[in-house]
Amino acid sequence: MAQHHLVAVDGPEHLGRPRWRGQPERLEVWYATFTDLERGDGYWLHHELVADPQGRAHGLGWLAAFPSDGQPTVARFGPTPVAAGDLDEACWFDAGGARVGPGRMEGRADGARWDLAFEDDAEPVFTFPEYVWHGSVLPSSQVVPWPTARVSGSVEIGERTVEVQGARGAVSRIYGRGNAHRWGWLHADLGDGDVLEIVAAQGRAPALRGVAPKVFCQLRTDGADWPADPLMAAATTRARLELPRWYATVTTPTTRLRVGVRIPPASSVTLEYRDPDGASARCTNSCRADVEVRLERRTLAGWSAQRRWSLRGTGHAEIGQRP
């Protein structure tokens, strides 16, 4: 694999730069999910840095492929040690043979190799408000710097080698102290620049485990994002996080969003996570999920449907839970 040749490109690179500076008990993630529109295949490329209670860090991750005509395949890399000084604005992640930097993702793992470029001219999507991401107001938060990314390059996994050109997806970030107690995640490309991002989460603190999951959501339609403040809107949200189907509802005084997600068992993978404190979690993910979205407006007669979207095999979604 080529060494240290990633170069900066125009875009919100500041959101991609590593935030970890040696602090103990931190989790930092760079992940991409995208769909090869020509073949219908989905891909999930996940890179994470985990710092333990003593501040010692390691990097690991995986490439998962979800072919339209076969079983999903996963290739893992790491864990390998990472030092804070190893990462900078030109090299955001470098561990286990995988690297991420401005506009590039490249690497190799057991039985896999990839060399991918991504670009996007859309504004970032702040699933959690921008002040939460920058201020670490919550234990963890997520942002989508490239919400309608176009991904091109080569992917080799198992016996399958594919050249992708203009695949559609997103490149996202997570930073904080670990994973939620339970969570649901969705990225849905609704077409024509419209996109929906959802993180539904139940906190790990014992006092929060009896509280229903809260939904953090950004729906972008015609260049406008809703709700205005996802943290404030989360108070009036509902979610039912189950497999293979899960549901989320976001309601404001004038608008209601209802979302249904189906993660097909035959087109999903289940992987284990380790939090910085050593606790384990398990997620089931698919980049070939089915999604139903209904946007409603309040009228004098009640809720009235304004727009609907239906995705078949192009949603990117997961459910996470504790053993």
Backbone as numpy.savetxt, mean C-alpha at the origin, in Angstrom:
# Nx Ny Nz CAx CAy CAz Cx Cy Cz
23.22 -7.11 -10.19 22.37 -5.92 -10.19 23.26 -4.68 -10.19
22.90 -3.67 -10.97 23.68 -2.46 -11.03 23.74 -1.78 -9.67
24.83 -1.10 -9.37 25.01 -0.51 -8.06 24.95 1.02 -8.13
24.07 1.61 -7.29 24.04 3.05 -7.06 24.00 3.86 -8.35
23.08 3.50 -9.25 22.92 4.31 -10.45 21.53 4.94 -10.53
20.75 4.83 -9.45 19.42 5.44 -9.47 19.57 6.96 -9.50
18.78 7.60 -10.33 18.88 9.05 -10.46 17.54 9.67 -10.17
17.56 10.90 -9.70 16.32 11.57 -9.33 15.50 11.93 -10.56
14.17 11.93 -10.38 13.25 12.34 -11.42 12.31 13.37 -10.81
11.61 14.11 -11.67 10.66 15.09 -11.18 9.55 14.38 -10.42
9.05 15.00 -9.36 7.97 14.40 -8.59 8.18 14.56 -7.10
7.31 13.97 -6.29 7.36 14.16 -4.84 8.38 13.25 -4.17
9.66 13.35 -4.57 10.68 12.47 -4.03 10.86 12.64 -2.54
10.53 13.83 -2.00 10.72 14.04 -0.57 9.89 13.06 0.25
8.77 12.58 -0.31 7.95 11.61 0.40 8.52 10.21 0.31
9.43 9.99 -0.61 10.05 8.68 -0.72 11.30 8.53 0.12
11.89 9.62 0.53 13.15 9.56 1.26 12.98 8.88 2.61
13.98 8.14 3.06 13.87 7.43 4.33 13.74 8.39 5.50
12.88 8.03 6.46 12.69 8.85 7.65 13.44 8.28 8.86
13.75 6.99 8.81 14.44 6.38 9.94 15.86 6.91 10.05
16.23 7.33 11.26 17.56 7.87 11.51 18.21 7.17 12.70
17.88 5.90 12.88 18.46 5.13 13.97 17.57 5.00 15.19
16.32 5.52 15.13 15.43 5.42 16.27 15.05 3.96 16.53
14.86 3.57 17.80 14.42 2.22 18.10 12.93 2.04 17.80
12.55 0.80 17.57 11.15 0.42 17.36 10.47 1.27 16.29
10.97 1.13 15.09 10.37 1.83 13.95 10.18 0.85 12.80
9.13 1.09 12.02 8.85 0.33 10.81 8.71 1.32 9.67
9.44 1.09 8.58 9.35 1.95 7.40 9.20 1.06 6.17
8.24 1.41 5.31 7.89 0.55 4.18 7.80 1.37 2.90
8.32 0.79 1.82 8.10 1.26 0.46 7.44 0.10 -0.29
6.26 0.32 -0.84 5.64 -0.79 -1.57 4.95 -0.29 -2.83
4.96 -1.16 -3.82 4.31 -0.87 -5.10 3.36 -2.00 -5.43
2.18 -1.65 -5.92 1.26 -2.64 -6.48 0.83 -2.12 -7.84
0.77 -3.01 -8.82 0.39 -2.56 -10.15 -0.20 -3.72 -10.94
-0.96 -3.35 -11.96 -1.64 -4.31 -12.83 -1.15 -4.14 -14.25
-0.72 -5.25 -14.84 -0.35 -5.28 -16.26 -1.65 -5.36 -17.04
-2.08 -4.24 -17.60 -3.39 -4.17 -18.24 -3.49 -5.06 -19.47
-2.36 -5.32 -20.12 -2.39 -6.16 -21.31 -2.68 -7.62 -20.97
-2.12 -8.11 -19.88 -2.27 -9.52 -19.52 -3.25 -9.76 -18.38
-3.52 -8.72 -17.59 -4.38 -8.89 -16.43 -3.66 -9.36 -15.19
-2.32 -9.46 -15.23 -1.55 -9.91 -14.08 -1.37 -8.76 -13.09
-1.31 -9.12 -11.80 -1.03 -8.14 -10.76 0.28 -8.42 -10.08
0.91 -7.38 -9.51 2.20 -7.51 -8.84 2.21 -6.69 -7.56
2.94 -7.21 -6.57 3.12 -6.53 -5.29 4.59 -6.63 -4.93
5.25 -5.48 -4.84 6.66 -5.40 -4.51 6.79 -4.65 -3.20
7.23 -5.35 -2.15 7.19 -4.84 -0.78 8.60 -4.79 -0.20
9.00 -3.61 0.33 10.30 -3.42 0.95 10.05 -2.83 2.33
10.61 -3.44 3.38 10.42 -2.86 4.70 11.72 -2.87 5.51
11.84 -1.84 6.31 12.94 -1.68 7.24 12.36 -1.77 8.65
12.92 -2.66 9.47 12.42 -2.87 10.83 13.56 -2.62 11.81
13.36 -1.67 12.73 14.34 -1.38 13.78 13.82 -1.90 15.11
14.61 -2.72 15.79 14.17 -3.36 17.03 14.28 -2.39 18.21
13.93 -2.81 19.43 13.97 -1.90 20.59 15.35 -1.32 20.88
16.41 -1.94 20.39 17.76 -1.40 20.58 18.20 -0.52 19.40
17.35 -0.37 18.39 17.69 0.45 17.23 18.43 -0.29 16.15
18.64 -1.60 16.33 19.28 -2.39 15.28 18.26 -2.67 14.19
18.63 -2.44 12.94 17.66 -2.53 11.85 18.04 -3.58 10.83
17.03 -4.13 10.20 17.24 -5.03 9.07 16.20 -4.72 8.01
16.53 -5.07 6.78 15.63 -4.86 5.66 15.24 -6.19 5.05
14.01 -6.27 4.61 13.51 -7.49 3.98 12.33 -7.15 3.09
11.82 -8.14 2.38 10.64 -7.90 1.55 10.37 -9.05 0.62
9.56 -8.79 -0.39 9.16 -9.84 -1.32 8.59 -9.24 -2.59
8.59 -10.06 -3.61 7.87 -9.81 -4.84 6.80 -10.88 -4.97
5.55 -10.47 -5.10 4.45 -11.41 -5.31 3.84 -11.13 -6.67
3.62 -12.20 -7.43 2.98 -12.09 -8.75 1.65 -12.81 -8.71
0.62 -12.18 -9.28 -0.73 -12.73 -9.31 -1.16 -12.87 -10.77
-0.75 -13.93 -11.44 -1.10 -14.08 -12.86 -2.59 -14.32 -13.05
-3.10 -13.86 -14.17 -4.52 -14.04 -14.46 -4.86 -15.47 -14.81
-3.83 -16.27 -15.13 -4.08 -17.63 -15.58 -3.37 -18.69 -14.74
-3.06 -18.36 -13.48 -2.36 -19.33 -12.66 -2.33 -18.94 -11.19
-1.59 -19.72 -10.40 -1.48 -19.49 -8.97 -0.48 -18.38 -8.66
-0.71 -17.61 -7.59 0.25 -16.59 -7.19 1.59 -17.20 -6.79
2.65 -16.42 -6.95 4.00 -16.84 -6.60 4.65 -15.73 -5.78
5.44 -16.13 -4.76 6.12 -15.17 -3.90 7.61 -15.49 -3.87
8.44 -14.47 -4.03 9.89 -14.59 -3.87 10.33 -13.59 -2.81
11.07 -14.05 -1.81 11.46 -13.20 -0.69 12.93 -12.80 -0.78
13.25 -11.65 -0.15 14.63 -11.24 0.00 14.85 -10.76 1.44
16.11 -10.83 1.91 16.44 -10.47 3.27 16.00 -11.54 4.26
16.13 -11.27 5.56 16.57 -9.99 6.12 18.09 -9.84 6.11
18.52 -8.59 5.92 19.93 -8.25 6.03 20.06 -6.96 6.83
21.16 -6.77 7.56 21.32 -5.57 8.40 21.33 -4.30 7.56
20.80 -3.23 8.17 20.78 -1.90 7.56 21.23 -0.90 8.61
22.09 0.04 8.21 22.49 1.14 9.08 21.90 2.44 8.56
21.59 3.35 9.46 20.95 4.60 9.07 21.75 5.34 8.02
23.07 5.28 8.09 23.90 5.99 7.13 23.92 5.37 5.75
23.33 4.16 5.60 23.33 3.50 4.30 22.31 4.11 3.34
21.35 4.86 3.85 20.22 5.32 3.04 20.23 6.84 2.95
19.84 7.36 1.78 19.82 8.80 1.59 18.80 9.16 0.53
18.85 10.39 0.04 17.84 10.86 -0.90 17.95 10.20 -2.27
19.09 9.57 -2.56 19.25 8.88 -3.84 19.02 7.38 -3.73
19.12 6.84 -2.53 18.93 5.40 -2.30 18.07 5.25 -1.05
16.78 5.01 -1.24 15.83 5.00 -0.13 15.85 3.68 0.63
16.05 2.59 -0.09 16.07 1.26 0.52 17.12 0.44 -0.20
17.92 -0.31 0.57 18.95 -1.16 -0.02 19.21 -2.31 0.94
18.63 -3.47 0.66 18.79 -4.62 1.55 18.41 -5.89 0.81
19.14 -6.95 1.09 18.79 -8.27 0.57 18.83 -8.40 -0.94
19.55 -7.49 -1.61 19.60 -7.53 -3.06 18.54 -6.70 -3.74
17.75 -5.94 -2.97 16.69 -5.09 -3.54 16.98 -3.63 -3.22
16.68 -2.77 -4.17 16.92 -1.35 -3.99 15.75 -0.55 -4.52
15.48 0.58 -3.83 14.44 1.53 -4.25 15.04 2.92 -4.20
14.78 3.70 -5.22 15.20 5.09 -5.26 14.28 5.87 -6.16
14.56 7.13 -6.40 13.67 7.96 -7.21 13.40 7.34 -8.58
12.15 6.96 -8.79 11.73 6.45 -10.08 12.17 5.05 -10.42
12.80 4.31 -9.49 13.33 2.99 -9.81 13.09 1.99 -8.69
12.87 0.75 -9.07 12.83 -0.39 -8.16 13.54 -1.53 -8.88
14.56 -2.09 -8.25 15.29 -3.16 -8.90 15.79 -4.15 -7.86
15.98 -5.39 -8.26 16.50 -6.33 -7.29 16.41 -7.76 -7.77
16.81 -8.62 -6.85 16.74 -10.05 -7.10 16.41 -10.74 -5.79
15.76 -11.87 -5.89 15.42 -12.69 -4.74 15.49 -14.14 -5.20
15.17 -15.06 -4.32 15.23 -16.48 -4.65 14.27 -16.78 -5.79
14.82 -17.00 -6.99 13.98 -17.33 -8.14 13.31 -16.15 -8.79
13.77 -14.94 -8.51 13.11 -13.76 -9.09 14.13 -12.66 -9.36
13.79 -11.80 -10.30 14.59 -10.63 -10.64 13.65 -9.58 -11.22
13.90 -8.32 -10.93 13.06 -7.25 -11.48 13.89 -6.00 -11.70
13.49 -5.24 -12.69 14.12 -3.97 -13.03 13.00 -3.07 -13.56
12.53 -2.16 -12.72 11.31 -1.42 -13.02 11.52 0.08 -12.82
10.88 0.84 -13.69 10.82 2.29 -13.56 9.38 2.70 -13.33
9.18 3.76 -12.53 7.82 4.28 -12.31 7.82 5.80 -12.45
6.68 6.31 -12.89 6.50 7.75 -13.03 5.03 8.08 -12.83
4.79 9.33 -12.45 3.41 9.76 -12.20 3.41 11.28 -12.15
2.43 11.90 -12.79 2.32 13.35 -12.73 1.18 13.80 -11.83
0.58 12.86 -11.09 -0.51 13.20 -10.18 0.04 13.68 -8.84
-0.77 14.45 -8.12 -0.41 14.87 -6.78 -0.50 13.69 -5.82
0.30 13.69 -4.74 0.22 12.60 -3.77 -1.18 12.51 -3.15
-1.53 11.32 -2.73 -2.76 11.08 -1.98 -2.39 10.86 -0.52
-2.90 11.70 0.36 -2.65 11.57 1.79 -3.83 10.85 2.42
-3.72 9.51 2.52 -4.77 8.71 3.12 -5.00 9.14 4.56
-3.92 9.44 5.26 -3.95 10.16 6.53 -3.59 11.61 6.20
-4.12 12.59 6.95 -3.81 13.97 6.60 -2.31 14.22 6.55
-1.93 15.22 5.77 -0.51 15.53 5.61 0.14 15.85 6.94
-0.59 16.51 7.85 0.00 16.85 9.14 0.23 15.60 9.98
-0.52 14.54 9.76 -0.30 13.28 10.47 0.97 12.62 9.94
1.12 12.58 8.62 2.31 11.96 8.03 3.59 12.66 8.48
3.62 13.96 8.40 4.84 14.70 8.72 5.05 14.84 10.22
3.97 14.85 10.99 4.09 15.10 12.42 4.06 13.87 13.29
3.89 12.68 12.70 3.83 11.44 13.49 2.79 11.56 14.61
1.61 12.08 14.27 0.54 12.27 15.24 0.00 10.93 15.73
-0.04 9.93 14.84 -0.53 8.60 15.17 0.64 7.63 15.24
0.44 6.46 15.85 1.54 5.49 15.93 2.13 5.12 14.57
1.29 5.06 13.54 1.76 4.78 12.18 0.86 5.49 11.20
1.38 5.77 10.02 0.56 6.38 8.98 1.06 5.97 7.61
0.25 6.27 6.61 0.54 5.86 5.23 0.28 7.02 4.30
1.04 7.09 3.20 0.84 8.10 2.17 1.12 7.44 0.83
0.50 7.98 -0.22 0.69 7.45 -1.58 1.29 8.56 -2.43
2.63 8.64 -2.47 3.25 9.71 -3.26 2.95 9.61 -4.75
2.79 8.38 -5.27 2.54 8.17 -6.69 1.26 7.33 -6.83
0.08 7.96 -6.79 -1.19 7.22 -6.71 -1.68 6.65 -8.03
-1.19 7.15 -9.15 -1.58 6.60 -10.46 -0.33 6.29 -11.26
0.60 5.60 -10.61 1.91 5.34 -11.20 1.81 4.49 -12.46
2.66 4.80 -13.41 2.86 3.99 -14.61 4.18 3.26 -14.44
4.12 1.95 -14.52 5.28 1.10 -14.22 5.69 0.35 -15.48
6.98 0.39 -15.79 7.50 -0.30 -16.97 8.82 -0.98 -16.62
9.10 -2.08 -17.33 10.35 -2.79 -17.12 10.15 -4.29 -17.22
11.00 -5.03 -16.55 10.96 -6.49 -16.64 10.78 -7.11 -15.27
10.04 -8.22 -15.25 9.82 -9.00 -14.04 10.04 -10.46 -14.38
10.91 -11.10 -13.60 11.15 -12.54 -13.75 10.88 -13.19 -12.41
9.92 -14.10 -12.36 9.61 -14.79 -11.11 9.21 -16.21 -11.44
9.89 -17.16 -10.83 9.68 -18.56 -11.19 10.07 -18.79 -12.64
9.21 -19.42 -13.39 9.48 -19.69 -14.80 8.87 -18.62 -15.71
8.38 -17.56 -15.14 7.67 -16.53 -15.91 8.52 -15.28 -16.02
8.77 -14.82 -17.23 9.47 -13.56 -17.48 8.57 -12.67 -18.31
8.32 -11.46 -17.81 7.36 -10.57 -18.45 7.98 -9.18 -18.62
7.76 -8.59 -19.78 8.07 -7.19 -20.02 6.78 -6.41 -19.87
6.76 -5.50 -18.91 5.56 -4.69 -18.70 5.81 -3.29 -19.24
4.77 -2.69 -19.78 4.87 -1.36 -20.35 3.63 -0.57 -19.96
3.82 0.45 -19.13 2.71 1.30 -18.74 1.69 0.60 -17.85
2.13 -0.38 -17.05 1.23 -0.98 -16.07 0.75 0.10 -15.10
-0.45 -0.06 -14.56 -1.03 0.97 -13.71 -1.10 0.51 -12.27
-0.75 1.41 -11.37 -0.80 1.07 -9.96 -0.41 2.25 -9.10
0.28 1.98 -7.99 0.66 3.03 -7.05 1.94 2.62 -6.34
2.69 3.63 -5.91 3.86 3.43 -5.08 3.60 4.20 -3.78
3.66 3.47 -2.65 3.18 4.01 -1.38 4.23 3.85 -0.29
3.94 4.52 0.84 4.88 4.55 1.97 4.12 4.33 3.28
4.80 3.71 4.24 4.31 3.57 5.61 5.46 3.93 6.54
5.15 4.61 7.63 6.16 4.89 8.65 5.49 4.93 10.01
6.15 4.31 11.00 5.62 4.36 12.35 6.24 3.32 13.24
5.46 2.87 14.22 5.96 1.96 15.24 5.54 0.52 15.01
4.77 0.26 13.96 4.39 -1.11 13.69 3.03 -1.18 13.03
2.54 -2.41 12.89 1.26 -2.65 12.24 0.10 -2.55 13.25
-1.09 -2.34 12.72 -2.29 -2.29 13.56 -2.62 -3.67 14.10
-3.58 -3.72 15.03 -4.03 -5.02 15.54 -4.77 -5.79 14.45
-5.65 -5.09 13.74 -6.30 -5.61 12.54 -6.35 -4.49 11.53
-6.31 -4.82 10.25 -6.40 -3.77 9.26 -6.94 -4.30 7.93
-7.46 -3.37 7.16 -7.84 -3.61 5.77 -7.23 -2.51 4.93
-6.82 -2.85 3.72 -6.21 -1.86 2.83 -6.75 -2.07 1.42
-6.95 -0.95 0.73 -7.43 -1.01 -0.65 -6.80 0.11 -1.46
-6.31 -0.25 -2.65 -5.99 0.73 -3.68 -6.80 0.37 -4.91
-7.61 1.31 -5.37 -8.46 1.06 -6.53 -8.27 2.18 -7.54
-7.75 1.81 -8.72 -7.65 2.75 -9.83 -9.01 2.76 -10.53
-9.70 3.90 -10.44 -11.06 4.01 -10.95 -11.10 4.52 -12.39
-9.93 4.82 -12.96 -9.87 5.26 -14.35 -9.90 6.77 -14.49
-9.31 7.28 -15.55 -9.31 8.71 -15.87 -8.73 9.56 -14.75
-7.74 9.02 -14.03 -7.12 9.76 -12.95 -7.83 9.67 -11.62
-9.01 9.06 -11.59 -9.74 8.87 -10.33 -9.15 7.68 -9.59
-9.07 7.80 -8.27 -8.45 6.75 -7.47 -9.05 6.74 -6.07
-9.08 5.55 -5.47 -9.57 5.40 -4.10 -8.52 4.67 -3.28
-8.18 5.24 -2.14 -7.24 4.62 -1.21 -7.90 4.53 0.17
-7.85 3.34 0.77 -8.47 3.11 2.08 -7.50 2.35 2.97
-7.38 2.81 4.21 -6.74 2.05 5.28 -7.75 2.00 6.43
-8.22 0.82 6.77 -9.11 0.63 7.91 -8.31 -0.08 8.98
-8.28 0.45 10.20 -7.36 -0.08 11.20 -7.97 -0.06 12.59
-7.59 -1.08 13.36 -7.90 -1.18 14.79 -6.58 -1.15 15.54
-6.45 -0.24 16.51 -5.19 -0.05 17.20 -4.74 -1.24 18.02
-3.43 -1.31 18.27 -2.86 -2.43 19.02 -2.98 -2.25 20.53
-3.10 -1.03 21.01 -3.18 -0.81 22.45 -4.37 -1.59 23.02
-4.19 -2.23 24.19 -5.29 -3.02 24.75 -6.61 -2.25 24.85
-6.54 -0.97 25.17 -7.76 -0.18 25.31 -8.48 0.03 23.98
-7.76 -0.16 22.86 -8.36 0.08 21.55 -8.89 -1.19 20.88
-8.56 -2.35 21.44 -8.94 -3.58 20.77 -10.43 -3.86 20.83
-11.12 -3.18 21.74 -12.57 -3.30 21.77 -13.28 -2.23 20.95
-12.49 -1.34 20.34 -13.06 -0.27 19.52 -13.09 -0.72 18.07
-14.19 -0.48 17.41 -14.33 -0.89 16.01 -13.26 -0.23 15.16
-12.80 -0.90 14.09 -11.79 -0.29 13.20 -12.28 1.04 12.62
-11.36 1.97 12.49 -11.64 3.26 11.88 -11.13 3.26 10.44
-11.83 3.96 9.58 -11.51 3.97 8.16 -10.90 5.32 7.79
-9.69 5.27 7.25 -9.03 6.47 6.71 -9.09 6.35 5.19
-9.62 7.37 4.55 -9.99 7.24 3.15 -9.69 8.52 2.39
-9.26 8.36 1.14 -9.20 9.46 0.19 -9.74 8.97 -1.15
-10.78 9.64 -1.59 -11.36 9.40 -2.91 -11.05 10.60 -3.78
-10.32 10.38 -4.86 -10.00 11.46 -5.80 -10.85 11.30 -7.04
-11.68 12.29 -7.32 -12.49 12.30 -8.53 -12.37 13.68 -9.17
-12.10 13.68 -10.46 -11.98 14.93 -11.22 -10.98 15.89 -10.57
-9.92 15.32 -9.99 -8.86 16.13 -9.42 -9.10 16.62 -8.01
-10.25 16.31 -7.41 -10.58 16.76 -6.06 -10.57 15.58 -5.10
-10.03 15.79 -3.89 -9.93 14.73 -2.89 -11.01 14.90 -1.81
-11.58 13.77 -1.40 -12.62 13.73 -0.37 -12.36 12.55 0.54
-12.59 12.69 1.84 -13.01 13.88 2.60 -11.87 14.86 2.81
-12.22 16.07 3.25 -11.21 17.12 3.39 -10.19 16.76 4.45
-10.62 16.15 5.55 -9.71 15.73 6.60 -10.03 14.28 6.96
-9.24 13.32 6.47 -9.55 11.91 6.71 -9.53 11.53 8.19
-8.75 12.22 9.02 -8.70 11.90 10.45 -10.00 12.30 11.13
-10.52 13.47 10.82 -11.79 13.90 11.41 -12.94 13.04 10.90
-12.90 12.70 9.62 -13.97 11.88 9.04 -13.98 10.47 9.60
-12.83 9.99 10.09 -12.74 8.61 10.58 -13.68 8.34 11.74
-14.07 9.39 12.46 -14.95 9.19 13.62 -16.33 8.65 13.23
-16.75 8.89 12.00 -18.09 8.47 11.57 -18.02 7.37 10.52
-16.97 6.55 10.57 -16.79 5.49 9.59 -17.11 4.13 10.21
-17.34 3.16 9.35 -17.59 1.78 9.78 -16.83 0.83 8.86
-16.39 -0.28 9.42 -15.70 -1.30 8.61 -16.00 -2.68 9.19
-16.13 -3.64 8.30 -16.22 -5.05 8.68 -15.10 -5.77 7.97
-14.07 -6.16 8.73 -12.85 -6.71 8.16 -12.86 -8.23 8.28
-13.22 -8.88 7.19 -13.29 -10.32 7.14 -12.75 -10.80 5.80
-12.57 -12.10 5.70 -12.18 -12.74 4.45 -13.26 -13.72 4.03
-13.53 -13.83 2.72 -12.85 -13.15 1.60 -13.42 -11.78 1.27
-14.47 -11.36 1.99 -15.10 -10.07 1.68 -14.97 -9.13 2.87
-14.67 -7.87 2.58 -14.71 -6.87 3.63 -15.35 -5.58 3.10
-15.81 -4.76 4.05 -16.64 -3.61 3.69 -16.21 -2.39 4.50
-16.39 -1.21 3.91 -16.10 0.04 4.59 -17.12 1.08 4.16
-17.49 1.94 5.12 -18.41 3.04 4.85 -17.86 4.30 5.47
-17.82 5.37 4.69 -17.37 6.68 5.16 -18.52 7.66 4.95
-18.92 8.37 6.01 -20.07 9.26 5.94 -19.72 10.64 6.46
-20.05 11.68 5.69 -20.00 13.06 6.14 -21.42 13.61 6.04
-21.67 14.83 6.51 -23.05 15.33 6.49 -23.72 15.30 5.11
-22.95 15.44 4.04 -23.57 15.50 2.71 -23.24 14.34 1.80
-22.26 13.52 2.19 -21.73 12.51 1.27 -21.52 11.19 2.01
-21.78 10.10 1.29 -21.51 8.77 1.85 -20.83 7.91 0.79
-19.78 7.21 1.21 -19.06 6.30 0.34 -19.20 4.90 0.91
-19.65 3.97 0.07 -19.77 2.57 0.49 -18.91 1.71 -0.43
-18.08 0.87 0.18 -17.10 0.09 -0.57 -17.19 -1.37 -0.14
-17.24 -2.25 -1.12 -17.17 -3.68 -0.88 -16.00 -4.28 -1.63
-15.22 -5.13 -0.96 -14.00 -5.71 -1.53 -14.07 -7.23 -1.41
-13.72 -7.91 -2.47 -13.59 -9.37 -2.42 -12.17 -9.75 -2.78
-11.49 -10.44 -1.85 -10.15 -10.96 -2.07 -10.29 -12.42 -2.46
-10.10 -12.76 -3.74 -10.34 -14.14 -4.18 -9.32 -15.10 -3.57
-9.75 -16.14 -2.88 -8.79 -17.05 -2.24 -7.78 -17.64 -3.21
-8.20 -17.98 -4.42 -7.28 -18.61 -5.38 -6.27 -17.63 -5.95
-6.51 -16.33 -5.77 -5.60 -15.31 -6.31 -5.07 -14.42 -5.20
-4.74 -15.04 -4.06 -4.21 -14.28 -2.93 -3.05 -15.03 -2.29
-2.27 -14.31 -1.52 -1.17 -14.90 -0.76 -1.30 -14.46 0.69
-0.86 -15.29 1.62 -0.86 -14.96 3.04 0.57 -14.98 3.54
1.01 -13.85 4.11 2.39 -13.67 4.54 2.42 -13.17 5.97
3.56 -13.40 6.63 3.71 -13.00 8.02 4.53 -11.74 8.13
4.11 -10.86 9.06 4.85 -9.65 9.40 5.42 -9.79 10.80
6.50 -9.07 11.09 7.04 -8.94 12.43 7.15 -7.46 12.76
6.52 -7.06 13.85 6.61 -5.68 14.29 7.98 -5.42 14.92
8.35 -4.16 15.10 9.63 -3.85 15.72 9.79 -4.46 17.12
8.68 -4.65 17.85 8.78 -5.25 19.18 8.75 -6.77 19.14
8.73 -7.35 17.95 8.77 -8.80 17.80 7.42 -9.47 17.65
6.33 -8.73 17.85 5.00 -9.32 17.71 4.74 -9.70 16.26
3.96 -10.74 16.05 3.70 -11.22 14.70 2.30 -10.84 14.24
2.15 -10.70 12.96 0.86 -10.43 12.33 0.84 -11.16 11.00
-0.34 -11.32 10.45 -0.48 -12.07 9.20 -1.40 -11.28 8.28
-1.03 -11.18 7.00 -1.89 -10.49 6.04 -2.18 -11.38 4.85
-3.37 -11.23 4.32 -3.78 -11.89 3.09 -3.99 -10.81 2.04
-3.26 -10.91 0.94 -3.20 -9.85 -0.05 -3.50 -10.40 -1.44
-4.14 -9.58 -2.25 -4.34 -9.91 -3.66 -4.27 -8.64 -4.49
-3.62 -8.74 -5.64 -3.65 -7.65 -6.62 -4.60 -8.00 -7.76
-5.54 -8.91 -7.49 -6.58 -9.23 -8.45 -7.94 -9.24 -7.75
-8.14 -8.26 -6.85 -9.36 -8.18 -6.08 -10.50 -7.56 -6.89
-11.72 -7.89 -6.49 -12.93 -7.28 -7.05 -13.40 -6.19 -6.09
-13.83 -5.06 -6.64 -14.20 -3.91 -5.82 -15.48 -3.29 -6.34
-16.40 -2.99 -5.42 -17.61 -2.24 -5.74 -17.59 -0.94 -4.93
-17.77 0.19 -5.62 -17.72 1.50 -4.98 -19.00 2.25 -5.33
-19.61 2.83 -4.31 -20.85 3.59 -4.52 -20.72 4.92 -3.77
-20.80 6.02 -4.50 -20.74 7.36 -3.92 -22.15 7.95 -3.93
-22.60 8.40 -2.75 -23.97 8.88 -2.60 -23.99 10.29 -2.04
-25.03 11.03 -2.40 -25.26 12.37 -1.86 -26.56 12.38 -1.07
-26.57 13.17 0.01 -27.78 13.29 0.81 -28.76 14.25 0.14
-29.99 13.82 0.00 -31.06 14.66 -0.55 -32.19 14.72 0.46
-33.19 15.50 0.15 -34.35 15.58 1.04 -35.05 14.24 1.17
-34.92 13.39 0.14 -35.55 12.08 0.17 -34.65 10.99 0.74
-33.43 11.35 1.14 -32.49 10.36 1.65 -31.23 10.29 0.81
-30.49 9.19 0.89 -29.26 9.04 0.14 -29.55 8.64 -1.30
-28.90 9.34 -2.23 -29.09 9.08 -3.65 -27.75 8.79 -4.31
-27.67 7.72 -5.10 -26.42 7.34 -5.76 -26.01 8.42 -6.76
-24.75 8.84 -6.68 -24.21 9.82 -7.62 -23.28 9.16 -8.64
-22.39 8.29 -8.15 -21.49 7.60 -9.06 -21.24 6.18 -8.53
-20.94 5.28 -9.46 -20.61 3.91 -9.11 -19.43 3.44 -9.94
-18.62 2.59 -9.33 -17.51 1.96 -10.03 -17.52 0.47 -9.69
-17.15 -0.34 -10.65 -17.07 -1.78 -10.44 -15.77 -2.29 -11.06
-14.88 -2.86 -10.25 -13.60 -3.37 -10.72 -13.61 -4.89 -10.63
-13.15 -5.55 -11.67 -13.08 -7.00 -11.70 -11.62 -7.42 -11.92
-10.99 -7.86 -10.85 -9.63 -8.38 -10.94 -8.54 -7.34 -11.04
-8.85 -6.06 -10.80 -7.82 -5.02 -10.88 -7.66 -4.25 -9.57
-8.42 -4.61 -8.53 -8.24 -3.98 -7.23 -7.04 -4.57 -6.50
-6.39 -3.75 -5.67 -5.26 -4.20 -4.86 -5.70 -4.08 -3.40
-5.74 -5.19 -2.68 -6.36 -5.17 -1.35 -5.74 -6.22 -0.44
-5.91 -5.99 0.88 -5.47 -6.97 1.84 -6.24 -6.85 3.15
-6.18 -7.92 3.92 -6.68 -7.96 5.29 -5.53 -8.42 6.17
-5.29 -7.71 7.27 -4.26 -8.08 8.22 -4.86 -8.37 9.57
-4.31 -9.35 10.26 -4.84 -9.74 11.57 -3.74 -10.40 12.39
-3.99 -10.51 13.68 -3.05 -11.16 14.59 -3.40 -12.64 14.74
-2.39 -13.48 14.91 -2.66 -14.93 15.08 -3.56 -15.18 16.29
